[in-house]
């Protein structure tokens, strides 16, 4: 018995609804394996092996790989398939150079343009981070830092800047992840955020806010290169 157009449409919708949660599960799992170093830079990602590992179809795996490629965690090589993205120290330095300038501008514009409510919200977020970071884990620290950036960019009132920084943050997610693994690095990050909030939201000093943001990213960039090179060599140094 053949299906009507309406029945075929309903069947396709049902399959899509079922595939979407599966795709997101694979994305989360594979992303976690890359960020945690289970899958090393340069490692080939064979579709058949991924299908077996996650017990999903090739279509789901391909959609998950496309998502992770958009996050720059995976690189698609012509005629050779996907690998975990490999970066050089020069690549990392270039990314952080751009990030340093963009975040410096964000801090400066927040100090100049943020409303009193914006400033109070950023101070409150710092208070939450002070309370949450010491006993937090990678996920909770990441969420709090993401909220800090959301408020900083909202107060800067420049949607183009916000869009550009979101793209940079996506490309360096592996390094931001490691910034929250080690307690010493998390404590240092919190100190640097405190300096940013003091300059941008309390003193409303554009030049000092820019300097504080740039210093935060300068340190992060130096540590990112050390961490990434260590991971590529098979070691484990948390920064």
C-alpha positions, -999 to 999 in steps of 0.1 A, spaced: 0 0 0 15 33 -10 16 64 12 -2 96 4 17 129 2 3 139 36 14 105 52 48 108 37 51 143 51 41 132 85 65 103 84 94 126 75 85 150 102 85 122 127 119 109 116 133 144 117 120 149 153 136 116 163 169 124 145 174 158 161 178 146 197 201 118 185 222 143 166 225 166 196 235 137 218 263 127 193 274 164 191 276 167 229 295 134 233 320 140 205 325 176 216 332 164 251 357 138 239 376 164 219 376 190 247 387 164 273 415 151 251 401 117 245 403 124 208 436 141 200 444 168 174 448 152 140 429 121 149 408 107 120 371 105 126 358 75 106 321 76 100 315 38 103 334 37 136 314 66 149 282 50 139 291 19 158 304 38 188 273 59 192 248 34 177 233 59 152 229 62 115 255 77 91 232 106 85 231 115 122 269 112 123 274 134 93 251 161 107 269 160 140 303 164 122 290 194 103 279 210 135 314 205 151 330 217 119 311 250 123 326 252 159 361 247 144 366 215 165 367 194 133 383 200 100 370 184 68 399 174 45 391 170 8 390 133 -2 403 123 32 375 129 56 372 147 90 399 150 116 401 167 150 413 202 142 451 207 143 464 242 151 499 256 150 512 281 176 509 307 149 472 299 145 465 302 182 485 334 185 465 349 156 432 339 172 441 354 205 455 385 189 421 392 174 403 382 206 425 405 226 417 435 205 379 427 204 376 421 241 396 452 248 371 472 227 342 455 245 356 466 279 362 501 267 327 505 252 311 490 283 327 517 304 315 543 280 280 531 271 267 508 298 237 520 318 237 519 355 216 488 354 241 472 330 269 480 354 250 467 385 243 434 366 280 429 358 289 435 394 263 410 405 276 385 381 311 390 395 296 382 430 281 350 416 314 340 401 333 347 433 308 323 451 306 297 423 342 293 410 361 279 440 339 248 443 327 247 407 335 223 380 342 229 343 306 231 333 295 255 360 325 277 356 319 278 319 283 289 323 292 317 347 320 330 324 296 328 294 271 349 314 298 374 323 306 378 286 269 381 277 265 410 301 297 427 291 287 426 254 252 436 261 265 467 280 289 475 252 259 481 229 276 471 197 259 441 180 286 437 154 313 434 181 292 409 199 287 388 168 324 388 160 334 378 196 309 350 196 326 336 165 360 339 181 348 322 214 334 293 193 367 288 176 387 288 209 362 266 229 389 240 235 411 266 252 383 281 272 375 246 284 410 241 298 409 274 316 382 260 338 398 225 345 426 237 368 417 254 400 448 276 398 439 289 364 403 294 374 415 315 404 437 336 381 409 340 356 386 352 384 412 378 396 414 391 360 376 393 357 375 412 390 399 438 375 377 441 344 345 446 364 362 472 387 375 492 358 345 489 335 315 488 358 327 505 391 352 531 380 338 535 345 373 540 331 374 531 294 412 530 291 417 509 322 388 486 312 405 480 278 438 473 295 423 449 319 405 430 292 436 429 270 457 416 299 432 388 306 434 376 270 472 381 267 477 357 296 451 333 283 467 332 249 502 324 262 488 296 283 467 283 254 498 277 233 516 258 261 485 237 268 478 228 232 514 218 224 515 196 256 482 179 245 496 172 210 526 156 225 504 133 246 509 149 280 485 168 302 492 202 317 462 221 330 463 259 326 
